[in-house]
Amino acid sequence: FMVLAIIAAVKVWPPLIKFIFSKIPEDKPDANVTRHHEAMWILMFITLLIYAFITHLCGTHLWGCFIAGMSFAAQHEAHHIWSRQVKRVTCWFMRIFFAATLAWAIPVSQLFSLNAFWKGSLMGIGPCIAMKVFCAPFMGDSRWVIGWAMVGRAEFAYFIAIMAKSLQMMDDELFAILIWSLIYATIFAPLLFRKVLSEYMKKETAKESPTEDDMTRQASGGSLDSNARRESERAYTTGRLPDLWLEQKEQEERETLEKAEAAKPQLETLLQEIKELEAQLRDMGVDHEAISPTPDGNNNDNGKADNPDGFWVQIL
């Protein structure tokens, strides 16, 4: 089943989703959650339940959850839809899960013993962190990013430890040692990975020289590399997967705003020229409103005379 589901994630799901969208009319294109978003959310949720149930019968439901996510990986808006709908629920379920499983399973007396602390610290600093941080010494400037990326946050490791303890594969003392070792990875991995990644992205951005397009954009009123730098820092240092669909929408809004800002000087110049022409007409004793033709070329005096050489200005 897993082999077929993985092949379907690449060959079947992308055209199937496109076909489903073609049959569902999009009657809310400007809404925060469009009709196609609602359809994809329902489809993702049903796929998750079915795949998780099937792989649960085969061994573990986690494989089904993983393959269900793979099935929608080609859709950039899938991550945006899922995180928007379940982020609050996921946050509380994670808290409840760890509180009701890991927290209640920890043997407090063994956990705060000196023996468990120094052995767990040795395992946490050594195998859990150091062996992974120093795994890419020849990768250039990105070696620390790769190394800290290899240090997991230990969510799944906690789950495996709980399962092993429930099956009586380890005693309370060994379980306490594992908890101490995983705590080091849980605390230090996300903080230091974000730090080294932020520093790496700043160096890479500083190395980029301005291109001809950037110079043209700067001459037209845009700021040089500001958008690219802002996108890089925000996408890679927020501690979350990038929401490509939302970032594209925000980029389009910023471009629209920049175009509007760039058009302001031209509009102000046109308005000033109109005022100067009106002043000249008044000095000549001509009522410009009486001779200004309408958009169809006729004068405003009920269409009795034509004045194709008159001027008419319409500002939208």
Secondary structure, DSSP 4 states (H G I P E B T S, - for coil): -HHHHHHHHHHTHHHHHHHHHHHS----TTSSS-HHHHHHHHHHHHHHHHHHHHHHHHT-HHHHHHHHHHTTTT-HHHHHHHHHHHHHHHHHHHHHHHIIIIIHHS-HHHHTSHHHHHHHHHHIIIIIIIHHHTT-TTSGGGHHHHHHHHS---HHHHHHHHHHHHTTSS-HHHHHHHHHHHHHHHHHHHHHHHHHHHHHHHHHHHHPPP-HHHHHHHHTTPPTTHHHHHHHHHHHHSSS---HHHHHHHHHHHHHHHHHHHHHHHHHHHHHHHHHHHHHHHHTT--HHHHPPPTTSB-TTTTSSB-TTS------
